[in-house]
């Protein structure tokens, strides 16, 4: 099974194939970043829009997040910047 660092939905929100899920896979729950994590991520993003593997690893360890969560946050943040421009 693939692990992305997200917790599975379990609060009675099981979805069926009829509700749009395919092959019985559940969607991952949305990560709730703390304000401290968002602040650190934003500060890092202001300095550099792209992180290398070692920088991503260090930031993930410092913020107690997975590297996939850091990578996804930066991808989403770059898209947000692109939409704003």
Beta strands, then each sheet from edge to edge (+ up, - down):
end
